[in-house]
Amino acid sequence: MKKLMKFGVLPACILLLGACSALPKPQKKNAENVKTEQSSSSTSEKETNEKRIEKDADIILRAVFTDHSSGFTTLMGTSVDKWKKGITQSYVDENLSKYTPEENYTLDLKTEKFPPSKILELFDQARFKVLATIGDDFEITKVEDDGETATVTFKSRAIATRDLANLINMTKASLFENGIEDVKALEDSTDPDLEKRLALVNNFLFYYAFDRMNEDFGYIAPREFTMELTKTKEGRYILNDENFIELRKSIFVNEYSANGAETRKGNKSTDSGSKSDSSSSSSSDKSKI
């Protein structure tokens, strides 16, 4: 009986071994297939990241060129208004030391007094307002992922600063008629601080022309600009203050608008040849804008 059991078990084991040996052997992945899969995954990741960069860049440009705030707070961690106020305050802090003591540089009008700190604040706020007239008719043409940073190329119209300078001179003449005799005196002064005083007055006139008086001005035809963004730990792309300053400098172009170019109020710009050459002195230093 024991022998029968042994012989009965043996064939079953043989059958089991035979069945196991008949199973298909697992195939090894071809090295080329692995490389193709990795390359495809890398390409897909790159495309996803570039779309993220483009989306974040769009949010930022809309905030700068239109004051549109959708998505900005989530991206930048603050509202558009607070972000702008922070940049303006930094601008005031960086430049106020040139004008101390403040009472020596205060612009005294008949009805109001403007100390340097207030003029610098109003000037920078006016620059933001001018930028916000550009509108959302921009186009992101290229995105480069540089790892911790990203370079975004976009096409947009720009601010014609020679148009602005011409209007500032007109505003100056208008204010003379209204009694700003100290401005006249400054221009004839031999004061060693004359250049600083005039720079401050021009800052005030910029604010007065494009904020209080809401003067019209022309734009430069669309051209390409670049903007550098910084990657956050959450994988988003933000515009730091330093890179914004560089962007703003580039958008204020030291040229006249072309004849027939659209203006801020939807009019047509006049021939640049007829514009006053006297504006060149106010516009030659791009850093003033």
SEKOL-865662 format. One record per residue (C-alpha): chain; x, z, y. Coordinates in steps of 0.001 Angstrom, whole numbers, padded with zeros to 6 digits. Each point is the difference from the previous one (the first is absolute). Example, Ala and Ser with C-alpha at 12.3 -4.5 7.8 and 13.67 -1.06 7.14 Angstrom:
<nodes>
   cadena         X         Z         Y
        A    012300    007800   -004500
        A    001370   -000660    003440
</nodes>
This chain:
<nodes>
   cadena         X         Z         Y
        A    000000    000000    000000
        A    002845    000834    002386
        A    001658   -003346   -000762
        A   -003183   -001878    000898
        A   -000101    001722    003368
        A    003582   -000951    000722
        A   -000593   -003597   -000939
        A   -003240    000050    001985
        A    001737    001154    003174
        A    002900   -002422   -000191
        A   -001970   -003234    000434
        A   -001796    001502    003012
        A    003314    000767    001695
        A    001252   -003481   -000692
        A   -003162   -001472    001503
        A    000353    002186    003077
        A    003628   -001017    000479
        A   -000956   -003613   -000381
        A   -002717    000337    002623
        A    002421    001648    002437
        A    002591   -002723   -000453
        A   -002670   -002597    000669
        A   -000793    001370    003514
        A    001259   -002276    002851
        A    003222    001152    001619
        A   -000248    000898    003753
        A    001439   -002778    002140
        A    002733    000760    002527
        A   -000692   -001132    003580
        A    002088   -002917    001065
        A    002428    000985    002809
        A   -001268   -002915    002096
        A   -003604    001218   -000361
        A    001028    003472    001184
        A    001772   -001471    003016
        A   -003034   -002172    000821
        A   -002339    003008   -000163
        A    002321    002060    002211
        A    000314   -002852    002500
        A   -003770   -000478    000086
        A   -000523    003728    000552
        A    002610    000042    002765
        A   -001597   -003011    001732
        A   -003435    001587   -000216
        A    001314    003271    001451
        A    001718   -001881    002832
        A   -003176   -001908    000855
        A   -002031    003224   -000011
        A    002525    001682    002280
        A    000075   -002946    002410
        A   -003786    000104    000249
        A    000221    003711    000811
        A    002608   -000690    002712
        A   -002128   -002782    001467
        A   -003097    002213    000036
        A    001823    002867    001734
        A    001583   -002397    002506
        A   -003436   -001408    000804
        A   -001367    003500    000694
        A    002896    000743    002364
        A   -000142   -003311    001885
        A   -003754    000331    000518
        A    000502    003466    001432
        A    002690   -001212    002406
        A   -001621   -003296    001033
        A   -003675    001021    000049
        A   -000222    003829   -000141
        A   -001851   -000475   -003308
        A    000403    003254   -001923
        A   -001373   -000746   -003482
        A    002433    001255   -002661
        A    002572    001107    002577
        A   -000485    003763   -000314
        A    000287   -000108   -003798
        A    003130   -002127    000228
        A    001828    001645    002898
        A   -001303    003552   -000375
        A   -001348    000080    003564
        A   -002553   -001818    002139
        A    000923   -003046    002097
        A   -000583    002007    003174
        A    002234    002908   -001073
        A    002690   -002388   -001224
        A    000092   -001755    003378
        A    000032    003289    001898
        A    002965    001148   -002079
        A    001990   -003145    000809
        A   -000875    000301    003691
        A    001074    003638    000084
        A    003316   -000925   -001626
        A    000476   -002709    002641
        A   -000649    002524    002793
        A    002342    002573   -001550
        A    002803   -002563   -000384
        A   -000213   -001303    003585
        A   -001105    002907    002183
        A    003525    001392    000381
        A    000833   -003043    002184
        A   -002474    001228    002592
        A    000771    003647    000655
        A   -000886    001898    001974
        A   -003389   -001692   -000243
        A   -001040    000756    003555
        A    002806   -002259    001241
        A   -001486   -002986   -001851
        A   -003724    000681    000364
        A   -002027   -002946    001262
        A   -002230    001340    002754
        A   -003035   -002146    000729
        A   -002625    000846    002578
        A   -002449    001303   -002579
        A    002206    000836   -003015
        A    003455    001155   -000962
        A    001768   -001355   -003069
        A    003019    001957   -001275
        A    002446   -001871   -002266
        A   -001378    001617   -003174
        A   -003475   -001345    000785
        A    001260   -003452    000954
        A    001962   -000312   -003251
        A   -003052    001097   -001995
        A   -002356   -002431    001773
        A    002505   -002847   -000353
        A    000383    000411   -003755
        A   -003754    000350   -000486
        A   -000473   -003220    001979
        A    002461   -001800   -002300
        A   -002135    001009   -002980
        A   -003102   -001321    001774
        A    001685   -003330    000719
        A    001096   -000299   -003651
        A   -003537    000713   -001178
        A   -001224   -003157    001755
        A    001932   -002294   -002376
        A   -002800    000142   -002570
        A   -000177   -000422   -003757
        A    000813   -003699   -000090
        A    003368    000621   -001647
        A    001221   -001237   -003377
        A    002367    001734   -002400
        A    002217   -002811   -001284
        A    002636    001781   -002088
        A    000603    003342   -001671
        A    003390    001187   -001290
        A    000223    003114   -002150
        A    003378    001613    000659
        A   -000540    003106   -002128
        A   -000397    002919    002382
        A   -000910   -002342    002856
        A   -001910   -003247    000404
        A    000371   -002835    002497
        A   -003219   -001664    001112
        A   -000018   -003334    001832
        A   -003146   -000861    001934
        A   -001149   -002610    002475
        A   -001728    001125    003176
        A   -000386   -000818    003660
        A    002024    002230    002322
        A    000022    001456    003510
        A    001493   -002195    002753
        A    001940    002572    002005
        A    000793   -002391    002845
        A   -003749   -000307    000574
        A   -000168    003800    000090
        A    002877    000213    002498
        A   -001685   -002521    002281
        A   -003184    002064   -000026
        A    001945    003209    000629
        A    001430   -001546    003177
        A   -003503   -000967    001107
        A   -001179    003551   -000696
        A    002908    001349    002031
        A   -001038   -002126    002990
        A   -003569    001220   -000344
        A    001095    003620   -000073
        A    002145   -000486    003087
        A   -003132   -000921    001908
        A   -001553    003237   -001213
        A    002747    002181    001348
        A    002787    000463   -002543
        A    002605   -000041    002736
        A    002444    001962   -002118
        A    000291   -002971   -002347
        A    000986   -002197    002924
        A    002502    002614    001094
        A    001499    000103   -003484
        A    000723   -003717    000003
        A    001922    000294    003275
        A    001742    003213   -000961
        A    003703    000571   -000527
        A   -000819    002962   -002234
        A    002468    000180   -002954
        A   -003032    000631   -002237
        A   -001740   -003159    001226
        A    000119   -001773   -003363
        A   -001581    002956   -001801
        A   -002682    000346    002658
        A   -000896   -003670   -000155
        A   -000153    000100   -003805
        A   -002431    002906    000230
        A   -002097   -001809    002624
        A   -000126   -003114   -002213
        A   -001189    002170   -002880
        A   -002773    001315    002219
        A   -000936   -003512    001141
        A   -000173   -001162   -003621
        A   -002522    002747   -000710
        A   -001897   -000707    003225
        A   -000240   -003760   -000621
        A   -000962    000008   -003678
        A   -001972    003216   -000259
        A   -001666    000803    003301
        A   -000371   -003575    001266
        A   -000311   -001592   -003449
        A    001927   -003082    001156
        A   -000093   -003191   -002044
        A    003146   -001429   -001615
        A    001045   -002719   -002416
        A    001401    000003   -003527
        A    002894   -001721   -001711
        A   -001078   -002494   -002675
        A    000100    001393   -003576
        A    003468    000411   -001465
        A    001576    002002   -002820
        A    001062    003628    000307
        A    001294    002523   -002527
        A   -000884    003629   -000597
        A    001798    002483   -002234
        A   -002059    002527   -001968
        A    001154    003097   -001866
        A   -001212    000917   -003489
        A   -001547    003445   -000458
        A    000162    002160   -003130
        A   -003619   -001041   -000665
        A    001063   -003652   -000130
        A   -001572   -000989    003339
        A    001796   -001751    002860
        A   -000019    001479    003504
        A    001403   -000923    003396
        A    002320    002671    001392
        A    000319    000556    003754
        A    003420   -001634    000300
        A   -001142   -003192   -001707
        A   -003161   -000071    002105
        A    002110    000092    003183
        A    001981   -002993   -001286
        A   -003213   -001824   -000833
        A   -001452    000673    003459
        A    003156   -001281    001696
        A   -000217   -003253   -001921
        A   -003704   -000540    000765
        A    000638    000213    003767
        A    001698   -003385    000418
        A    001996   -000694    003165
        A   -001716   -003329    000731
        A   -002910   -001452    001939
        A   -003126   -000960   -001904
        A   -000438   -003749   -000519
        A   -002239   -002008    002282
        A   -003553    000245   -001327
        A    000748    002932   -002306
        A   -002829    002445   -000591
        A    000099    003127    002130
        A   -001116    003573   -000589
        A   -003442   -000738    001474
        A   -000425   -003317   -001785
        A    001039   -002163    002938
        A    002729   -002638    000063
        A    003480    000755    001269
        A    001264   -001989    003000
        A    003121   -002134   -000022
        A    003062    002240   -000367
        A    001805   -002091    002610
        A   -002363    001267    002663
        A    000626    003632   -000856
        A    002094    002034    002357
        A    003730    000034   -000684
        A    000102    003400    001674
        A   -001292    001506   -003222
        A    003305   -000653   -001722
        A    001547    003124    001464
        A   -002739    002122   -001516
        A    000069   -001668   -003379
        A    003693   -000604   -000590
        A    000493    003407   -001590
        A   -002057   -000153   -003172
        A    000418    003700   -000632
        A   -002233    000744    002993
        A   -002920   -001438   -001961
</nodes>
